[in-house]
Amino acid sequence: MDRAAQGLLGTGRRLADGLQGKLRAVVLGPVEESLITAAQTVADTVVVIEDELLGEYNCENVLSALTAVCQRLSPQAVLLGNDTYGQELAPRLAHRLEGSAAGDAVDVAVSSGQLSVTRGVYGGKATAVIALGRTPGVVWVRARAMSPAEARAPGEVERVRLGLEPDSRVKLLASHVETKEGVRLEEARLIVSGGRGLGGPEPFEQLQALAAAMGAQMAASRAACDAGWVPASWQVGQTGKKVAPELYMAVAISGASQHIMGIADSKVICAINRDPDAPIFKHCRFGLVEDFQKVVGPLVERLSHRP
């Protein structure tokens, strides 16, 4: 189980305890038994929805399954991950359940029986606490923003077949899975990220050599992804992935508020930029005002010869 799932379960556990209720973890489709076993150590019940229509992601099928199981369980809160699936499902599920929806939560709490969500606003320049007026509250939670829960006595496993009917309105014509080496960006301990200041796709090859020498994952700003220099899956920021590595190295990234919002949970941010007034320097612990081409090569060589 990855850190994002652990944090999601941890948030659910704390909410359930605060509401003096039960935590039910819902697992859709065929999954490895190890995932169910891991969820049992935190949840009171793991509800496994078994249906052949859930073998491959289809928003309408998943939405129908979640709606059916939520109507059956009558939860006060429904927590989803912060991937593209969770962001797609949350508002639609809240509408079907006649509840409230909120996203990008960095904290979810209960006060006087009411659910509240803390999230960044104005590109991460401020924080808002939103009280959800209708239940259930359907919230997608920022990856790794929440701490895992301590293990407890294993919960029960309930396997359910809903008898879903395929949705005729949506038909999957084709799918493409992008090959990815290493861990997901949301799970990475070390990240090397490049921006518009690199000037093109070729310098990213130098950054990849640096990332390999560090044992880090590659990322990029929205500008670099929009320019087609690197895959869109590398994008970090408000409209990309939210990351929380131990070290985030920003190379030729100016540091717009939208990008900072995506890296705010990083333990250490360091930056290389030739513009001494770049906003990124206000947010990093270590900053070097220099042309990246004069730094990256020697750094790779030094790291390659370390003991």
TORNU-677617 format. One record per residue (C-alpha): x, y, z. Coordinates in steps of 0.25 Angstrom, whole numbers, plus 2048, in hexadecimal, padded with zeros to 3 digits. Layout:
# residues N
XYZ/...
# end
This chain:
# residues 307
800800800/80680D7FC/80781A805/7FB8217FF/7F2815802/7F8814810/7F5823813/7E782280D/7E4816817/7EB81E822/7E282A820/7D682181F/7DA81A82C/7DB827834/7CE82C82E/7C7820832/7CC820840/7C882F841/7BA82C83D/7BA81F845/7B7818839/7BC80D830/7C780D825/7C3805819/7CE80480E/7C7802800/7D07FA7F6/7CB7F97E8/7CE7EE7DE/7D87E37DE/7E47E77E7/7EF7E07EE/7EB7D97FB/7F77E0801/7F07EE7FF/7E47E9806/7EC7E3812/7F37F0813/7E67F8814/7E17EE81E/7EB7F3828/7E5801828/7D6800824/7CB7F982C/7C67F381F/7CC7F2811/7C07F1807/7C57EB7FA/7BC7ED7EE/7BE7E27E5/7B97E47D6/7BF7E17C9/7BB7EF7C4/7C57F57CE/7D17EE7C9/7D57FA7C0/7D28087C5/7C580E7BF/7C081B7C6/7B18177C4/7B38097C9/7BB80D7D5/7B28197D8/7A680F7D8/7AD8057E1/7B18107EB/7A38167EB/79D8087EE/7A68057F9/7A58137FF/7968127FF/797805806/7A180A811/79C818813/7A981E816/7AC82C81C/7B882E814/7BE827808/7CD829805/7D48277F8/7E28287F3/7E88357EC/7EA82E7DE/7E38317D2/7D88267D5/7D582C7E3/7D483A7DD/7CB8357D2/7C282D7DC/7C18367E8/7B78417E3/7AE8377DB/7AD82E7E7/7AA8397F0/79F83D7E6/79982F7E6/79982E7F5/79483C7F7/7A08407FF/7AB84A7FF/7B88497F7/7C684F7FA/7D484C7F5/7E384D7F7/7E184C806/7ED84D80F/7E584A81B/7D784581E/7D184682C/7C4845833/7BF85183C/7B184F844/7AE84483A/7B184C82E/7BB849823/7C5854820/7D0854815/7DD85C815/7E385F807/7EC869800/7E58747F8/7EA87F7EF/7F58767EA/7FA8727F7/7FC8807FD/7F187E807/7EA87380F/7DB872810/7D3869819/7C6865813/7BA86081B/7B2855813/7A3858815/79D84B80F/7A183D812/7A783580D/7B483D80B/7BB8387FF/7CA83C800/7D68397F7/7E383A800/7F083F7FC/7FA8337FB/803832807/7FD83E80E/7F8835819/7FF82B822/7FC81C822/7F581682E/7FA80C838/7F77FE835/7EC7F783D/7E47EA83E/7E17E6830/7D37EA82B/7C97E1824/7C87DF815/7BB7E080E/7BA7DC7FF/7AF7E27F7/7A97E07E9/7A17EB7E4/79D7E67D7/7A17F27CF/79B7F57C2/7A47FB7B7/7A28097B4/79E80B7A5/7A181A7A5/7B08187A6/7B880E79E/7C780D79F/7CD80D791/7DC80C795/7E680D7A1/7F48107A2/7FD80D7AE/80A8157AF/81580D7B3/81B8137C0/82880F7C7/82B8107D5/8218157E0/81581E7DE/81882D7DF/80F82E7EB/8178237F2/8258287EE/82F82B7F9/8388337EF/83383B7E3/83B8437D9/83284D7D1/8348567C5/82D8627C0/82B86C7B5/8398727B7/8408657B2/83C86A7A4/83885D79D/83784E79F/84684B79D/84A8507AB/8418477B1/84A83C7AD/8558427B6/84B8437C2/8478347BF/8568317C1/8568397CE/8498327D3/8508247D0/85C8287D8/85382C7E3/84A8217E3/83F82B7E1/83282C7D8/8308367CD/8268417CD/82384E7C6/81B85B7C6/80E85D7BF/8158667B5/81F85B7B1/8148517B0/80B85A7A7/81785D79E/81784E79B/82684C7A0/8228427AA/8168397AD/80A83F7B4/80B8347BF/81783C7C4/80F8487C7/81084D7D5/8078597DA/7F985E7DD/7F48577D0/7FE84C7D1/8038427DC/8048467EA/8118417F0/8188407FD/82683A7FB/83283C805/8398447FB/83384C7EF/83E8527E6/83885C7DD/84185F7D1/83D86C7C8/83086D7CE/82B87B7D2/8228777DD/81487C7DA/80A87A7E5/80386F7DD/8108677DD/81386A7EB/8058647EF/8098577E9/8168567F1/81285D7FE/813850806/82284D802/82B84C80E/836853807/83685B7FA/84285F7F3/8438687E6/84D86B7DB/8498777D3/8518827CC/84688D7D0/84A8927DE/83B8977DF/83488A7DC/8298887E6/82E87A7E8/83987F7F1/82F8847FB/82A8767FD/83786D7FD/84186A808/84D86A7FE/84E8727F2/8598747E7/8588807DE/85F87A7D2/85D8757C4/8598667C5/8628627BA/86E8667C3/86985E7CF/8628517CA/86E84B7C3/87884C7CE/86D8487D8/86B83B7D0/8798387D0/87B83B7DF/86F8327E2/8748277D8/8818267E0/87C8267EE/88081A7F7/
# end
